C-alpha cells in the first residue's frame, strides 16, 4: 500500500513517492533512442502500484512530455495529480 502525503493546504493528497517524467521525452539519450511505449508502460505501472504524483514541465520538449502523459492517462485522468 502506497503511503499518502498532504500537498499544500487545500486537502490535496498524493502518493509519498512521485514519478519524475523528464527522461521520458527530454535530457537523456537521443530522441530516436527514447521508447514511447516503454514510457507509457512505466506510467501505467506506476499508477498500478499507487503512484499518483507525476512531475513534468513545459521545458521538457516543449510540451512533448505533457502530451506523452496525456496519452498515457487517456481514460485514467482522475488517477493522477500532475505537477509542473
N, CA, C and O atoms as CSV, one atom per row, in Angstrom:
chain,resi,resn,atom,element,x,y,z
A,1,UNK,N,N,0.848,-1.178,0.000
A,1,UNK,CA,C,0.000,0.000,0.000
A,1,UNK,C,C,0.892,1.239,0.000
A,1,UNK,O,O,1.740,1.403,0.878
A,2,UNK,N,N,0.698,2.095,-0.977
A,2,UNK,CA,C,1.481,3.322,-1.075
A,2,UNK,C,C,1.010,4.317,-0.019
A,2,UNK,O,O,-0.187,4.562,0.136
A,3,UNK,N,N,1.961,4.877,0.691
A,3,UNK,CA,C,1.633,5.922,1.655
A,3,UNK,C,C,1.237,7.186,0.910
A,3,UNK,O,O,1.640,7.406,-0.232
A,4,UNK,N,N,0.442,8.009,1.575
A,4,UNK,CA,C,-0.025,9.272,1.010
A,4,UNK,C,C,0.523,10.438,1.816
A,4,UNK,O,O,0.876,10.294,2.987
A,5,UNK,N,N,0.586,11.583,1.176
A,5,UNK,CA,C,1.020,12.822,1.821
A,5,UNK,C,C,0.051,13.930,1.420
A,5,UNK,O,O,-0.468,13.945,0.304
A,6,UNK,N,N,-0.181,14.846,2.338
A,6,UNK,CA,C,-0.958,16.043,2.019
A,6,UNK,C,C,-0.047,17.011,1.292
A,6,UNK,O,O,1.114,17.188,1.661
A,7,UNK,N,N,-0.580,17.631,0.264
A,7,UNK,CA,C,0.183,18.591,-0.512
A,7,UNK,C,C,-0.521,19.943,-0.392
A,7,UNK,O,O,-1.637,20.120,-0.882
A,8,UNK,N,N,0.135,20.877,0.256
A,8,UNK,CA,C,-0.462,22.198,0.450
A,8,UNK,C,C,-1.553,22.171,1.503
A,8,UNK,O,O,-1.656,21.234,2.294
A,9,UNK,N,N,-2.360,23.213,1.496
A,9,UNK,CA,C,-3.415,23.360,2.497
A,9,UNK,C,C,-4.806,23.125,1.938
A,9,UNK,O,O,-5.794,23.329,2.643
A,10,UNK,N,N,-4.905,22.703,0.698
A,10,UNK,CA,C,-6.200,22.555,0.046
A,10,UNK,C,C,-6.808,21.174,0.125
A,10,UNK,O,O,-7.835,20.914,-0.501
A,11,UNK,N,N,-6.195,20.284,0.883
A,11,UNK,CA,C,-6.731,18.938,1.010
A,11,UNK,C,C,-6.293,17.971,-0.072
A,11,UNK,O,O,-6.819,16.862,-0.165
A,12,UNK,N,N,-5.336,18.380,-0.889
A,12,UNK,CA,C,-4.843,17.514,-1.955
A,12,UNK,C,C,-3.962,16.424,-1.356
A,12,UNK,O,O,-3.059,16.707,-0.569
A,13,UNK,N,N,-4.229,15.184,-1.732
A,13,UNK,CA,C,-3.460,14.039,-1.247
A,13,UNK,C,C,-2.781,13.363,-2.433
A,13,UNK,O,O,-3.416,13.079,-3.449
A,14,UNK,N,N,-1.486,13.111,-2.291
A,14,UNK,CA,C,-0.712,12.461,-3.351
A,14,UNK,C,C,0.091,11.311,-2.757
A,14,UNK,O,O,0.243,11.213,-1.539
A,15,UNK,N,N,0.596,10.453,-3.613
A,15,UNK,CA,C,1.444,9.356,-3.160
A,15,UNK,C,C,2.742,9.914,-2.569
A,15,UNK,O,O,3.245,10.949,-3.007
A,16,UNK,N,N,3.268,9.214,-1.574
A,16,UNK,CA,C,4.515,9.643,-0.934
A,16,UNK,C,C,5.686,9.587,-1.910
A,16,UNK,O,O,6.664,10.319,-1.758
A,17,UNK,N,N,5.586,8.732,-2.894
A,17,UNK,CA,C,6.601,8.624,-3.939
A,17,UNK,C,C,5.992,9.139,-5.239
A,17,UNK,O,O,4.895,8.733,-5.622
A,18,UNK,N,N,6.698,10.019,-5.902
A,18,UNK,CA,C,6.241,10.543,-7.179
A,18,UNK,C,C,7.101,10.007,-8.306
A,18,UNK,O,O,8.136,9.384,-8.071
A,19,UNK,N,N,6.668,10.250,-9.514
A,19,UNK,CA,C,7.420,9.835,-10.692
A,19,UNK,C,C,7.809,11.062,-11.491
A,19,UNK,O,O,6.948,11.781,-11.998
A,20,UNK,N,N,9.108,11.301,-11.604
A,20,UNK,CA,C,9.625,12.364,-12.450
A,20,UNK,C,C,9.657,11.881,-13.886
A,20,UNK,O,O,10.238,10.835,-14.176
A,21,UNK,N,N,9.047,12.622,-14.781
A,21,UNK,CA,C,8.855,12.162,-16.160
A,21,UNK,C,C,9.804,12.794,-17.173
A,21,UNK,O,O,9.681,12.530,-18.369
A,22,UNK,N,N,10.740,13.616,-16.729
A,22,UNK,CA,C,11.623,14.333,-17.640
A,22,UNK,C,C,12.326,13.411,-18.635
A,22,UNK,O,O,12.336,13.692,-19.834
A,23,UNK,N,N,12.902,12.338,-18.166
A,23,UNK,CA,C,13.678,11.461,-19.027
A,23,UNK,C,C,12.872,10.728,-20.078
A,23,UNK,O,O,13.441,10.087,-20.961
A,24,UNK,N,N,11.552,10.813,-19.994
A,24,UNK,CA,C,10.719,10.120,-20.971
A,24,UNK,C,C,10.699,10.827,-22.318
A,24,UNK,O,O,10.441,10.198,-23.344
A,25,UNK,N,N,10.971,12.136,-22.326
A,25,UNK,CA,C,10.960,12.879,-23.595
A,25,UNK,C,C,12.122,13.844,-23.747
A,25,UNK,O,O,12.283,14.442,-24.811
A,26,UNK,N,N,12.934,14.013,-22.715
A,26,UNK,CA,C,13.994,15.022,-22.797
A,26,UNK,C,C,15.202,14.627,-21.963
A,26,UNK,O,O,15.115,13.792,-21.062
A,27,UNK,N,N,16.308,15.234,-22.278
A,27,UNK,CA,C,17.536,15.239,-21.479
A,27,UNK,C,C,18.410,13.995,-21.552
A,27,UNK,O,O,19.633,14.122,-21.610
A,28,UNK,N,N,17.843,12.825,-21.549
A,28,UNK,CA,C,18.657,11.613,-21.541
A,28,UNK,C,C,18.548,10.907,-22.880
A,28,UNK,O,O,17.449,10.714,-23.401
A,29,UNK,N,N,19.676,10.526,-23.430
A,29,UNK,CA,C,19.739,9.786,-24.683
A,29,UNK,C,C,19.234,10.645,-25.846
A,29,UNK,O,O,18.856,11.801,-25.655
A,30,UNK,N,N,19.232,10.086,-27.010
A,30,UNK,CA,C,18.775,10.819,-28.196
A,30,UNK,C,C,17.267,10.621,-28.359
A,30,UNK,O,O,16.718,9.640,-27.858
A,31,UNK,N,N,16.595,11.540,-29.052
A,31,UNK,CA,C,15.155,11.362,-29.277
A,31,UNK,C,C,14.825,10.025,-29.942
A,31,UNK,O,O,13.790,9.425,-29.652
A,32,UNK,N,N,15.699,9.560,-30.829
A,32,UNK,CA,C,15.460,8.292,-31.510
A,32,UNK,C,C,15.552,7.101,-30.563
A,32,UNK,O,O,14.917,6.072,-30.792
A,33,UNK,N,N,16.337,7.238,-29.507
A,33,UNK,CA,C,16.529,6.128,-28.571
A,33,UNK,C,C,15.422,6.033,-27.527
A,33,UNK,O,O,15.274,5.002,-26.871
A,34,UNK,N,N,14.651,7.096,-27.369
A,34,UNK,CA,C,13.561,7.071,-26.393
A,34,UNK,C,C,12.421,6.208,-26.909
A,34,UNK,O,O,12.100,6.223,-28.098
A,35,UNK,N,N,11.823,5.466,-26.011
A,35,UNK,CA,C,10.791,4.497,-26.377
A,35,UNK,C,C,9.463,4.907,-25.742
A,35,UNK,O,O,9.265,4.725,-24.541
A,36,UNK,N,N,8.556,5.460,-26.546
A,36,UNK,CA,C,7.276,5.934,-26.011
A,36,UNK,C,C,6.462,4.800,-25.400
A,36,UNK,O,O,5.825,4.989,-24.363
A,37,UNK,N,N,6.474,3.637,-26.019
A,37,UNK,CA,C,5.720,2.507,-25.462
A,37,UNK,C,C,6.235,2.149,-24.076
A,37,UNK,O,O,5.452,1.855,-23.173
A,38,UNK,N,N,7.540,2.173,-23.912
A,38,UNK,CA,C,8.136,1.870,-22.608
A,38,UNK,C,C,7.787,2.959,-21.592
A,38,UNK,O,O,7.503,2.655,-20.433
A,39,UNK,N,N,7.807,4.211,-22.013
A,39,UNK,CA,C,7.453,5.311,-21.120
A,39,UNK,C,C,6.002,5.185,-20.658
A,39,UNK,O,O,5.708,5.360,-19.476
A,40,UNK,N,N,5.102,4.883,-21.582
A,40,UNK,CA,C,3.699,4.713,-21.220
A,40,UNK,C,C,3.510,3.510,-20.317
A,40,UNK,O,O,2.718,3.560,-19.376
A,41,UNK,N,N,4.228,2.426,-20.591
A,41,UNK,CA,C,4.162,1.248,-19.715
A,41,UNK,C,C,4.656,1.596,-18.308
A,41,UNK,O,O,4.106,1.114,-17.319
A,42,UNK,N,N,5.685,2.425,-18.222
A,42,UNK,CA,C,6.203,2.863,-16.921
A,42,UNK,C,C,5.155,3.680,-16.178
A,42,UNK,O,O,4.936,3.472,-14.984
A,43,UNK,N,N,4.509,4.603,-16.875
A,43,UNK,CA,C,3.451,5.403,-16.260
A,43,UNK,C,C,2.295,4.519,-15.797
A,43,UNK,O,O,1.776,4.714,-14.698
A,44,UNK,N,N,1.886,3.557,-16.611
A,44,UNK,CA,C,0.802,2.657,-16.223
A,44,UNK,C,C,1.181,1.820,-15.003
A,44,UNK,O,O,0.369,1.623,-14.099
A,45,UNK,N,N,2.411,1.333,-14.984
A,45,UNK,CA,C,2.857,0.526,-13.834
A,45,UNK,C,C,2.904,1.375,-12.573
A,45,UNK,O,O,2.521,0.913,-11.499
A,46,UNK,N,N,3.369,2.607,-12.694
A,46,UNK,CA,C,3.398,3.497,-11.530
A,46,UNK,C,C,1.995,3.666,-10.961
A,46,UNK,O,O,1.809,3.605,-9.746
A,47,UNK,N,N,1.011,3.878,-11.825
A,47,UNK,CA,C,-0.370,4.004,-11.358
A,47,UNK,C,C,-0.843,2.714,-10.682
A,47,UNK,O,O,-1.531,2.755,-9.662
A,48,UNK,N,N,-0.468,1.579,-11.259
A,48,UNK,CA,C,-0.874,0.274,-10.697
A,48,UNK,C,C,-0.364,0.078,-9.279
A,48,UNK,O,O,-1.056,-0.512,-8.448
A,49,UNK,N,N,0.840,0.567,-8.992
A,49,UNK,CA,C,1.407,0.357,-7.655
A,49,UNK,C,C,1.089,1.510,-6.700
A,49,UNK,O,O,1.578,1.542,-5.571
A,50,UNK,N,N,0.266,2.455,-7.165
A,50,UNK,CA,C,-0.205,3.502,-6.275
A,50,UNK,C,C,0.471,4.846,-6.381
A,50,UNK,O,O,0.179,5.742,-5.589
A,51,UNK,N,N,1.367,5.015,-7.338
A,51,UNK,CA,C,1.984,6.325,-7.547
A,51,UNK,C,C,0.942,7.215,-8.224
A,51,UNK,O,O,0.442,6.895,-9.302
A,52,UNK,N,N,0.627,8.329,-7.578
A,52,UNK,CA,C,-0.383,9.234,-8.120
A,52,UNK,C,C,0.180,10.611,-8.443
A,52,UNK,O,O,-0.540,11.456,-8.974
A,53,UNK,N,N,1.444,10.853,-8.138
A,53,UNK,CA,C,2.050,12.178,-8.279
A,53,UNK,C,C,3.072,12.143,-9.410
A,53,UNK,O,O,4.128,11.525,-9.278
A,54,UNK,N,N,2.757,12.805,-10.517
A,54,UNK,CA,C,3.627,12.831,-11.692
A,54,UNK,C,C,4.181,14.237,-11.874
A,54,UNK,O,O,3.446,15.221,-11.786
A,55,UNK,N,N,5.477,14.322,-12.128
A,55,UNK,CA,C,6.129,15.616,-12.305
A,55,UNK,C,C,6.560,15.782,-13.748
A,55,UNK,O,O,7.200,14.899,-14.319
A,56,UNK,N,N,6.211,16.910,-14.335
A,56,UNK,CA,C,6.586,17.241,-15.699
A,56,UNK,C,C,6.829,18.744,-15.785
A,56,UNK,O,O,6.643,19.462,-14.803
A,57,UNK,N,N,7.237,19.211,-16.939
A,57,UNK,CA,C,7.416,20.651,-17.151
A,57,UNK,C,C,7.392,20.940,-18.640
A,57,UNK,O,O,7.787,20.109,-19.458
A,58,UNK,N,N,6.928,22.116,-18.972
A,58,UNK,CA,C,6.843,22.566,-20.361
A,58,UNK,C,C,8.204,22.484,-21.058
A,58,UNK,O,O,8.280,22.185,-22.250
A,59,UNK,N,N,9.253,22.747,-20.323
A,59,UNK,CA,C,10.589,22.800,-20.905
A,59,UNK,C,C,11.053,21.433,-21.425
A,59,UNK,O,O,11.987,21.374,-22.225
A,60,UNK,N,N,10.429,20.343,-20.993
A,60,UNK,CA,C,10.807,19.013,-21.475
A,60,UNK,C,C,10.182,18.778,-22.836
A,60,UNK,O,O,9.321,17.910,-22.982
A,61,UNK,N,N,10.590,19.518,-23.805
A,61,UNK,CA,C,10.028,19.313,-25.135
A,61,UNK,C,C,10.216,20.494,-26.051
A,61,UNK,O,O,11.114,20.423,-26.889
A,62,UNK,N,N,9.484,21.542,-25.982
A,62,UNK,CA,C,8.407,21.870,-25.050
A,62,UNK,C,C,7.108,21.112,-25.367
A,62,UNK,O,O,6.814,20.790,-26.517
A,63,UNK,N,N,6.385,20.856,-24.351
A,63,UNK,CA,C,5.051,20.238,-24.357
A,63,UNK,C,C,5.030,18.756,-24.674
A,63,UNK,O,O,4.006,18.117,-24.433
A,64,UNK,N,N,6.087,18.175,-25.196
A,64,UNK,CA,C,6.046,16.766,-25.581
A,64,UNK,C,C,5.848,15.860,-24.372
A,64,UNK,O,O,5.222,14.806,-24.485
A,65,UNK,N,N,6.371,16.256,-23.224
A,65,UNK,CA,C,6.200,15.445,-22.016
A,65,UNK,C,C,4.744,15.447,-21.577
A,65,UNK,O,O,4.205,14.399,-21.221
A,66,UNK,N,N,4.100,16.607,-21.596
A,66,UNK,CA,C,2.689,16.684,-21.229
A,66,UNK,C,C,1.823,15.890,-22.205
A,66,UNK,O,O,0.853,15.249,-21.800
A,67,UNK,N,N,2.174,15.935,-23.489
A,67,UNK,CA,C,1.423,15.173,-24.488
A,67,UNK,C,C,1.566,13.677,-24.252
A,67,UNK,O,O,0.592,12.933,-24.367
A,68,UNK,N,N,2.775,13.233,-23.924
A,68,UNK,CA,C,3.005,11.821,-23.611
A,68,UNK,C,C,2.186,11.406,-22.397
A,68,UNK,O,O,1.522,10.369,-22.424
A,69,UNK,N,N,2.226,12.192,-21.346
A,69,UNK,CA,C,1.459,11.872,-20.138
A,69,UNK,C,C,-0.033,11.851,-20.461
A,69,UNK,O,O,-0.766,11.002,-19.953
A,70,UNK,N,N,-0.481,12.772,-21.297
A,70,UNK,CA,C,-1.879,12.784,-21.714
A,70,UNK,C,C,-2.277,11.500,-22.416
A,70,UNK,O,O,-3.353,10.959,-22.163
A,71,UNK,N,N,-1.414,11.008,-23.301
A,71,UNK,CA,C,-1.711,9.742,-23.988
A,71,UNK,C,C,-1.742,8.586,-22.989
A,71,UNK,O,O,-2.591,7.699,-23.080
A,72,UNK,N,N,-0.820,8.602,-22.047
A,72,UNK,CA,C,-0.752,7.518,-21.056
A,72,UNK,C,C,-1.951,7.531,-20.121
A,72,UNK,O,O,-2.409,6.475,-19.683
A,73,UNK,N,N,-2.460,8.710,-19.815
A,73,UNK,CA,C,-3.569,8.822,-18.860
A,73,UNK,C,C,-4.945,8.818,-19.521
A,73,UNK,O,O,-5.957,8.986,-18.841
A,74,UNK,N,N,-4.991,8.631,-20.825
A,74,UNK,CA,C,-6.288,8.632,-21.512
A,74,UNK,C,C,-7.228,7.635,-20.837
A,74,UNK,O,O,-6.921,6.448,-20.724
A,75,UNK,N,N,-8.367,8.135,-20.397
A,75,UNK,CA,C,-9.333,7.299,-19.690
A,75,UNK,C,C,-9.014,7.075,-18.227
A,75,UNK,O,O,-9.783,6.427,-17.516
A,76,UNK,N,N,-7.879,7.608,-17.764
A,76,UNK,CA,C,-7.449,7.402,-16.377
A,76,UNK,C,C,-7.036,8.716,-15.719
A,76,UNK,O,O,-6.323,8.708,-14.715
A,77,UNK,N,N,-7.473,9.832,-16.270
A,77,UNK,CA,C,-7.004,11.142,-15.805
A,77,UNK,C,C,-7.211,11.358,-14.312
A,77,UNK,O,O,-6.388,12.007,-13.665
A,78,UNK,N,N,-8.287,10.830,-13.758
A,78,UNK,CA,C,-8.562,11.024,-12.337
A,78,UNK,C,C,-7.639,10.206,-11.427
A,78,UNK,O,O,-7.704,10.337,-10.205
A,79,UNK,N,N,-6.786,9.369,-12.009
A,79,UNK,CA,C,-5.880,8.531,-11.220
A,79,UNK,C,C,-4.587,9.228,-10.838
A,79,UNK,O,O,-3.803,8.672,-10.068
A,80,UNK,N,N,-4.335,10.439,-11.355
A,80,UNK,CA,C,-3.040,11.076,-11.124
A,80,UNK,C,C,-3.179,12.573,-10.875
A,80,UNK,O,O,-4.106,13.228,-11.353
A,81,UNK,N,N,-2.230,13.082,-10.116
A,81,UNK,CA,C,-2.035,14.509,-9.913
A,81,UNK,C,C,-0.774,14.865,-10.693
A,81,UNK,O,O,0.263,14.224,-10.525
A,82,UNK,N,N,-0.859,15.884,-11.543
A,82,UNK,CA,C,0.279,16.269,-12.364
A,82,UNK,C,C,0.834,17.588,-11.854
A,82,UNK,O,O,0.116,18.584,-11.760
A,83,UNK,N,N,2.111,17.585,-11.529
A,83,UNK,CA,C,2.796,18.791,-11.083
A,83,UNK,C,C,3.655,19.311,-12.215
A,83,UNK,O,O,4.258,18.533,-12.955
A,84,UNK,N,N,3.710,20.619,-12.351
A,84,UNK,CA,C,4.545,21.229,-13.371
A,84,UNK,C,C,5.135,22.505,-12.833
A,84,UNK,O,O,5.879,23.186,-13.538
